[in-house]
Amino acid sequence: MNTLSYRTVSISKEAAQANREWFVIDLEGQVVGRAATRIASILRGKHKPTYTPHTDCGDYVIVLNADKVRFTGKKMTDKQYLRHTGYPGGQRSRTPQQMLRTFPERIIESAVRGMLPKNILGRAMFKKMLVYSGSKHPHQAQQPKTIEL
């Protein structure tokens, strides 16, 4: 066989933006890491047959009940979220218990951000995720579809 009978289709940026969908994921009682992998996959567009690694072809994801997620094992007390203030000796840490009390959205954001590419493309994908700590969201006009994890 001298010729290829197939071609690898690589979609362009404009074609990827034409058919974006909106999804709602309820995280009540879900494990953080397992939910984050599913969310990152949808943001990247890996669930589509037209997935192209160098193009942002993912969909929008609305995450609800971020304050009702759970961790396995002793991660709720032993895991540390580190940040730095920018000043000398300014490293601060928090446990998931403390984060759930103050900023429950940041737990999901941190987990998903770590699973996306660390470049301009990954930052564009991350902007398509909207996290809410309650069960209501202001995006009814987009008619999002519900995904069960």
Contact map, one row per residue, 1 for C-alpha under 8 A:
11110000000000000000000000000000000000000000000000000000000000000000000000000000000000000000000000000000000000000000000000000000000000000000000000000
11110000000000000000000000000000000000000000000000000000000000000000000000000000000000000000000000000000000000000000000000000000000000000000000000000
11111000000000000000000000000000000000000000000000000000000000000000000000000000000000000000000000000000000000000000000000000000000000000000000000000
11111110000000000000000000000000000000000000000000000000000000000000000000000000000000000000000000000000000000000000000000000000000000000000000000000
00111110000000000000000000000000000000000000000000000000000000000000000000000000000000000000000000000000000000000000000000000000000000000000000000000
00011111000000000000000000000000000000000000000000000000000000000000000000000000000000000000000000000000000000000000000000000000000000000000000000000
00011111100000000000000000000000000000000000000000000000000000000000000000000000000000000000000000000000000000000000000000000000000000000000000000000
00000111110000000000000000000000000000000000000000000000000000000000000000000000000000000000000000000000000000000000000000000000000000000000000000000
00000011111000000000000000000000000000000000000001000000000000000000000000000000000000000000000000000000000000000000000000000000000000000000000000000
00000001111100000000000000000000000000000000000001010000000000000000000000000000000000000000000000000000000000000000000000000000000000000000000000000
00000000111110110000000000000000000000000000000001110010000000000000000000000000000000000000000000000000000000000000000000000000000000000000000000000
00000000011111110000000000000000000000000000000000000010000000000000000000000000000000000000000000000000000000000000000000000000000000000000000000000
00000000001111111000000000000000000000000000000000000011100000000000000000000000000000000000000000000000000000000000000000000000000000000000000000000
00000000000111111100000000000000000000000000000000000000000000000000000000000000000000000000000000000000000000000000000000000000000000000000000000000
00000000001111111110000000000000000000000000000000000000000000000000000000000000000000000000000000000000000000000000000000000000000000000000000000000
00000000001111111111000000000000000000000000000000000011110000000000000000000000000000000000000000000000000000000000000000000000000000000000000000000
00000000000011111111000000000000000000000000000000000000100000000000000000000000000000000000000000000000000000000000000000000000000000000000000000000
00000000000001111111000000000000000000000000000000000000000000000000000000000000000000000000000000000000000000000000000000000000000000000000000000000
00000000000000111111100000000000000000000000000000000000000000000000000000000000000000000000000000000000000000000000000000000000000000000000000000000
00000000000000011111110000000000000000000000000000000000111100000000000000000000000000000000000000000000000000000000000000000000000000000000000000000
00000000000000000011111000000000000000000000000000000000001100000000000000000000000000000000000000000000000000000000000000000000000000000000000100000
00000000000000000001111100000000000000000000000000000000001111000000000000000000000000000000000000000000000000000000000000000000000000000000011110000
00000000000000000000111110000000000000000000000000000000001111000000000000000000000000000000000000000000000000000000000000000000000000000000000111100
00000000000000000000011111000000000000000000000000000000000011110000000000000000000000000000000000000000000000000000000000000000000000000000000111100
00000000000000000000001111100000000000000000000000000000000011110000000000000000000000000000000000000000000000000000000000000000000000000000000001111
00000000000000000000000111110000000000000000000000000000000000111000000000000000000000000000000000000000000000000000000000000000000000100000000000110
00000000000000000000000011111100001000000000000000000000000000111101100000000000000000000000000000000000000000000000000000000000000000000000000000000
00000000000000000000000001111100000000000000000000000000000000011111100000000000000000000000000000000000000000000000000000000000000000000000000000000
00000000000000000000000000111110000000000000000000000000000000000001110000000000000000000000000000000000000000000000000000000000000000000000000000000
00000000000000000000000000111111011000000000000000000000000000000001110000000000000000000000000000000000000000000000000000000000000000000000000000001
00000000000000000000000000001111111000000000000000000000000000000000111100000000000000000000000000000000000000000000000000000000000000000000000000000
00000000000000000000000000000111111100000000000000000000000000000000111000000000000000000000000000000000000100100000000000000000000000000000000000000
00000000000000000000000000000011111110000000000000000000000000000000000000000000000000000000000000000000000000100000000000000000000000000000000000000
00000000000000000000000000000111111111000000000000000000000000000000000000000000000000000000000000000000000000000000000000000000000000000000000000000
00000000000000000000000000100111111111100000000000000000000000000000000000000000000000000000000000000000000000000000000000000000000000000000000000001
00000000000000000000000000000001111111110000000000000000000000000000000000000000000000000000000000000000000100110010000000000000000000000000000000000
00000000000000000000000000000000111111111000000000000000000000000000000000000000000000000000000000000000000000010010000000000000000000000000000000000
00000000000000000000000000000000011111111100000000000000000000000000000000000000000000000000000000000000000000000000000000000000000000000000000000001
00000000000000000000000000000000001111111110000000000000000010000000000000000000000000000000000000000000000000010000000000000000000000000000000000000
00000000000000000000000000000000000111111111000000000000000000000000000000000000000000000000000000000000000000011011000000000000000000000000000000000
00000000000000000000000000000000000011111111111000000000000000000000000000000000000000000000000000000000000000000000000000000000000000000000000000000
00000000000000000000000000000000000001111111111000000000011110000000000000000000000000000000000000000000000000000000000000000000000000000000000000000
00000000000000000000000000000000000000111111110000000000111110000000000000000000000000000000000000000000000000000000000000001101100000000000000000000
00000000000000000000000000000000000000011111110000000001111000000000000000000000000000000000000000000000000000000001000000001000000000000000000000000
00000000000000000000000000000000000000001111111100110001111000000000000000000000000000000000000000000000000000000000000000000000000000000000000000000
00000000000000000000000000000000000000001111111110100000010000000000000000000000000000000000000000000000000000000000000000000000000000000000000000000
00000000000000000000000000000000000000001100111110100000000000000000000000000000000000000000000000000000000000000000000000000000000000000000000000000
00000000000000000000000000000000000000000000111111100000000000000000000000000000000000000000000000000000000000000000000000000000000000000000000000000
00000000000000000000000000000000000000000000011111100000000000000000000000000000000000000000000000000000000000000000000000000000000000000000000000000
00000000111000000000000000000000000000000000000111110000000000000000000000000000000000000000000000000000000000000000000000000000000000000000000000000
00000000001000000000000000000000000000000000111111111000100000000000000000000000000000000000000000000000000000000000000000000000000000000000000000000
00000000011000000000000000000000000000000000100001111111100000000000000000000000000000000000000000000000000000000000000000000000000000000000000000000
00000000000000000000000000000000000000000000000000111111000000000000000000000000000000000000000000000000000000000000000000000000000000000000000000000
00000000000000000000000000000000000000000000000000011111000000000000000000000000000000000000000000000000000000000000000010000000000000000000000000000
00000000001110010000000000000000000000000000000000011111100000000000000000000000000000000000000000000000000000000000000010000000000000000000000000000
00000000000010010000000000000000000000000001100000011111110000000000000000000000000000000000000000000000000000000000000010011000000000000000000000000
00000000000010011001000000000000000000000011100000110011111000000000000000000000000000000000000000000000000000000000000000000000000000000000000000000
00000000000000010001000000000000000000000111110000000001111100000000000000000000000000000000000000000000000000000000000000001000000000000000000000000
00000000000000000001111000000000000000000111100000000000111110000000000000000000000000000000000000000000000000000000000000000001000000000000000000000
00000000000000000001111000000000000000000110000000000000011111000000000000000000000000000000000000000000000000000000000000000001110000000000000000000
00000000000000000000011110000000000000100110000000000000001111100000000000000000000000000000000000000000000000000000000000000001110000000000000000000
00000000000000000000011110000000000000000000000000000000000111110000000000000000000000000000000000000000000000000000000000000000111100001000000000000
00000000000000000000000111100000000000000000000000000000000011111100000000000000000000000000000000000000000000000000000000000000111100000000000000000
00000000000000000000000111110000000000000000000000000000000001111100000000000000000000000000000000000000000000000000000000000000001111111000000000000
00000000000000000000000001110000000000000000000000000000000000111111100000000000000000000000000000000000000000000000000000000000000111100000000000000
00000000000000000000000000110000000000000000000000000000000000111111100000000000000000000000000000000001101100000000000000000000001111000000000000000
00000000000000000000000000010000000000000000000000000000000000001111100000000000000000000000000000010001100000000000000000000000000011000000000000000
00000000000000000000000000111100000000000000000000000000000000001111110000000000000000000000000000000000000000000000000000000000000010000000000000000
00000000000000000000000000111111000000000000000000000000000000001111111000000000000000000000000000000000000000000000000000000000000000000000000000000
00000000000000000000000000001111000000000000000000000000000000000001111100000000000000000000000000000000000000000000000000000000000000000000000000000
00000000000000000000000000000011000000000000000000000000000000000000111111110000000000000000000000000000000000000000000000000000000000000000000000000
00000000000000000000000000000010000000000000000000000000000000000000011111110000000000000000000000000000000000000000000000000000000000000000000000000
00000000000000000000000000000000000000000000000000000000000000000000001111110000000000000000000000000000000000000000000000000000000000000000000000000
00000000000000000000000000000000000000000000000000000000000000000000001111111110000000000000000000000000000000000000000000000000000000000000000000000
00000000000000000000000000000000000000000000000000000000000000000000001111111110000000000000000100000000000000000000000000000000000000000000000000000
00000000000000000000000000000000000000000000000000000000000000000000001111111110000000000000001110000000000000000000000000000000000000000000000000000
00000000000000000000000000000000000000000000000000000000000000000000000001111110000000000000001110000000000000000000000000000000000000000000000000000
00000000000000000000000000000000000000000000000000000000000000000000000001111111000000000000001000000000000000000000000000000000000000000000000000000
00000000000000000000000000000000000000000000000000000000000000000000000001111111100000000000001100000000000000000000000000000000000000000000000000000
00000000000000000000000000000000000000000000000000000000000000000000000000000111110000000000111100000000000000000000000000000000000000000000000000000
00000000000000000000000000000000000000000000000000000000000000000000000000000011111000000000111100000000000000000000000000000000000000000000000000000
00000000000000000000000000000000000000000000000000000000000000000000000000000001111100000011110000000000000000000000000000000000000000000000000000000
00000000000000000000000000000000000000000000000000000000000000000000000000000000111110000011100000000000000000000000000000000000000000000000000000000
00000000000000000000000000000000000000000000000000000000000000000000000000000000011111100111000000000000000000000000000000000000000000000000000000000
00000000000000000000000000000000000000000000000000000000000000000000000000000000001111100111000000000000000000000000000000000000000000000000000000000
00000000000000000000000000000000000000000000000000000000000000000000000000000000000111110100000000000000000000000000000000000000000000000000000000000
00000000000000000000000000000000000000000000000000000000000000000000000000000000000111111100000000000000000000000000000000000000000000000000000000000
00000000000000000000000000000000000000000000000000000000000000000000000000000000000001111100000000000000000000000000000000000000000000000000000000000
00000000000000000000000000000000000000000000000000000000000000000000000000000000000000111110000000000000000000000000000000000000000000000000000000000
00000000000000000000000000000000000000000000000000000000000000000000000000000000000111111111000000000000000000000000000000000000000000000000000000000
00000000000000000000000000000000000000000000000000000000000000000000000000000000011110001111100000000000000000000000000000000000000000000000000000000
00000000000000000000000000000000000000000000000000000000000000000000000000000000011110000111110000000000000000000000000000000000000000000000000000000
00000000000000000000000000000000000000000000000000000000000000000000000000000001111000000011111000000000000000000000000000000000000000000000000000000
00000000000000000000000000000000000000000000000000000000000000000000000000000001110000000001111101100000000000000000000000000000000000000000000000000
00000000000000000000000000000000000000000000000000000000000000000000000000011111100000000000111111100000000000000000000000000000000000000000000000000
00000000000000000000000000000000000000000000000000000000000000000000000000111011100000000000011111110000001000000000000000000000000000000000000000000
00000000000000000000000000000000000000000000000000000000000000000000000000011000000000000000001111111000000000000000000000000000000000000000000000000
00000000000000000000000000000000000000000000000000000000000000000000000000000000000000000000011111111100000000000000000000000000000000000000000000000
00000000000000000000000000000000000000000000000000000000000000000000000000000000000000000000011111111111011000000000000000000000000000000000000000000
00000000000000000000000000000000000000000000000000000000000000000010000000000000000000000000000111111111001000000000000000000000000000000000000000000
00000000000000000000000000000000000000000000000000000000000000000000000000000000000000000000000011111111000000000000000000000000000000000000000000000
00000000000000000000000000000000000000000000000000000000000000000000000000000000000000000000000001111111000000000000000000000000000000000000000000000
00000000000000000000000000000000000000000000000000000000000000000000000000000000000000000000000000111111111000000000000000000000000000000000000000000
00000000000000000000000000000000000000000000000000000000000000000110000000000000000000000000000000111111111100000000000000000000000010000000000000000
00000000000000000000000000000000000000000000000000000000000000000110000000000000000000000000000000000011111110000000000000000000001110000000000000000
00000000000000000000000000000000000000000000000000000000000000000000000000000000000000000000000000100011111111000000000000000000000000000000000000000
00000000000000000000000000000000000000000000000000000000000000000100000000000000000000000000000100110011111111100000000000000000000000000000000000000
00000000000000000000000000000001000100000000000000000000000000000100000000000000000000000000000000000001111111110000000000000000001000000000000000000
00000000000000000000000000000000000000000000000000000000000000000000000000000000000000000000000000000000111111111000000000000000001000000000000000000
00000000000000000000000000000000000000000000000000000000000000000000000000000000000000000000000000000000011111111100000000000000000000000000000000000
00000000000000000000000000000001100100000000000000000000000000000000000000000000000000000000000000000000001111111110000000000000000000000000000000000
00000000000000000000000000000000000110110000000000000000000000000000000000000000000000000000000000000000000111111111000000000100000000000000000000000
00000000000000000000000000000000000000010000000000000000000000000000000000000000000000000000000000000000000011111111000000000100000000000000000000000
00000000000000000000000000000000000000000000000000000000000000000000000000000000000000000000000000000000000001111111100000000000000000000000000000000
00000000000000000000000000000000000110010000000000000000000000000000000000000000000000000000000000000000000000111111100000000000000000000000000000000
00000000000000000000000000000000000000010001000000000000000000000000000000000000000000000000000000000000000000011111110001001100000000000000000000000
00000000000000000000000000000000000000000000000000000000000000000000000000000000000000000000000000000000000000000111111011100000000000000000000000000
00000000000000000000000000000000000000000000000000000000000000000000000000000000000000000000000000000000000000000001111111100000000000000000000000000
00000000000000000000000000000000000000000000000000000000000000000000000000000000000000000000000000000000000000000000111111100000000000000000000000000
00000000000000000000000000000000000000000000000000000000000000000000000000000000000000000000000000000000000000000000011111110000000000000000000000000
00000000000000000000000000000000000000000000000000000111000000000000000000000000000000000000000000000000000000000000111111111000000000000000000000000
00000000000000000000000000000000000000000000000000000000000000000000000000000000000000000000000000000000000000000001111111111100000000000000000000000
00000000000000000000000000000000000000000000000000000000000000000000000000000000000000000000000000000000000000000000111111111110000000000000000000000
00000000000000000000000000000000000000000000000000000001000000000000000000000000000000000000000000000000000000000000000111111111000000000000000000000
00000000000000000000000000000000000000000011000000000001010000000000000000000000000000000000000000000000000000000001000011111111100000000000000000000
00000000000000000000000000000000000000000010000000000000000000000000000000000000000000000000000000000000000000011001000001111111100000000000000000000
00000000000000000000000000000000000000000000000000000000000000000000000000000000000000000000000000000000000000000000000000111111110000000000000000000
00000000000000000000000000000000000000000010000000000000001110000000000000000000000000000000000000000000000000000000000000011111110000000000000000000
00000000000000000000000000000000000000000010000000000000000111100000000000000000000000000000000000000000000000000000000000001111111000000000000000000
00000000000000000000000000000000000000000000000000000000000111100000000000000000000000000000000000000000000000000000000000000011111100000000000000000
00000000000000000000000000000000000000000000000000000000000001110100000000000000000000000000000000000000100110000000000000000000111110000000000000000
00000000000000000000000000000000000000000000000000000000000001111100000000000000000000000000000000000000100000000000000000000000011111111000000000000
00000000000000000000000000000000000000000000000000000000000000011111000000000000000000000000000000000001100000000000000000000000001111100000000000000
00000000000000000000000000000000000000000000000000000000000000011110000000000000000000000000000000000000000000000000000000000000000111111000000000000
00000000000000000000000001000000000000000000000000000000000000011000000000000000000000000000000000000000000000000000000000000000000111111000000000000
00000000000000000000000000000000000000000000000000000000000000010000000000000000000000000000000000000000000000000000000000000000000101111100000000000
00000000000000000000000000000000000000000000000000000000000001010000000000000000000000000000000000000000000000000000000000000000000101111111000000000
00000000000000000000000000000000000000000000000000000000000000000000000000000000000000000000000000000000000000000000000000000000000000011111000000000
00000000000000000000000000000000000000000000000000000000000000000000000000000000000000000000000000000000000000000000000000000000000000001111111100000
00000000000000000000000000000000000000000000000000000000000000000000000000000000000000000000000000000000000000000000000000000000000000001111111100000
00000000000000000000000000000000000000000000000000000000000000000000000000000000000000000000000000000000000000000000000000000000000000000011111000000
00000000000000000000010000000000000000000000000000000000000000000000000000000000000000000000000000000000000000000000000000000000000000000011111100000
00000000000000000000010000000000000000000000000000000000000000000000000000000000000000000000000000000000000000000000000000000000000000000011111110000
00000000000000000000111100000000000000000000000000000000000000000000000000000000000000000000000000000000000000000000000000000000000000000011011111000
00000000000000000000011100000000000000000000000000000000000000000000000000000000000000000000000000000000000000000000000000000000000000000000001111100
00000000000000000000001110000000000000000000000000000000000000000000000000000000000000000000000000000000000000000000000000000000000000000000000111110
00000000000000000000001111000000000000000000000000000000000000000000000000000000000000000000000000000000000000000000000000000000000000000000000011111
00000000000000000000000011000000000000000000000000000000000000000000000000000000000000000000000000000000000000000000000000000000000000000000000001111
00000000000000000000000010000100001001000000000000000000000000000000000000000000000000000000000000000000000000000000000000000000000000000000000000111
